[in-house]
Amino acid sequence: MPSGSAARGGSLPLWQGPRMPGRKGQWCQSRPLRRKSGPRRGPYRGEVTISPGWPVAWAIGILLLLTLLAYAVGHLPERLSPLLAAARAIVQLSLAALVITSVIASLAWSVVVLAGMFTVAVVTTVRRVGAPRAWPWATVAILAGLVPVVAVILLTRTIPPTGLALIPVLGILMGNTMNGHTLACRRAFAAVREERDAYDAWLALGFTRSQAIGRIVHRHLPEALVPGLDQIRTAGVVTLPGAFIGVLLGGGSPAQAAAAQVLVLMGIMAAQTITTVVAERLMCRSWLLPEDLRESLRP
């Protein structure tokens, strides 16, 4: 319909706006609406944040009280250990948050932080297994598992070489590799102590010291890999691991969360397996052993 007849008839085409005040007979032509440029926000774009505050403090306090109550009801020893562990975790994570916040923008400082985390991992594992003087060989075993995994992740450009990506992913890999090394060493050392007669029998049959240790250790090391394998088998069915939850809370889609978690789980499995195999070789050479075993297992 022509614009003139539209004006006389009182009806107005959709592209024309209301009559402009103070200008008789003139109309304001409206512009078509334009969508904002950029990707459309999907259903998983919203971020979920857990900010420090009274709700978190109340939740932590109640959960800690439940733990202490369970200790008391069960008459468990060291009833204050959960309280001390919680206090230590709060302090350590608070410091970690401050440090990571200040260095995460710099790749060089992020590498320094990762080196500090690795040092703590080595010190922790050698103390747990009772072999503090074997820390160089523990370092070799853990690095043997971590280096190829990190190389694959970076060379395939799965994650960008930035502090924001490296610190959380490598932190998860380091922690689980440390646990795998600890489990392997503790089980192997306990087996050698329990089967000392078998060790002497292997020596009497003409086996070397390295071969005799290997005969005992090799049968027990697969047990150290069971927790990691169970975690992979039950992922998404029984548990939703940390990387999956982290991506979801950060606003990612379930598909992105699943991809990140599968990557982390495969990295953990590879790192723990390689570390366990290398640790076995070092044990057989009597390099990665506590002092008491190193002295008592002399041929």
Order of alpha helices (4+ residues) and beta strands (2+ residues): alpha-beta-beta-alpha-alpha-alpha-alpha-alpha-alpha-alpha-alpha-alpha-alpha-alpha
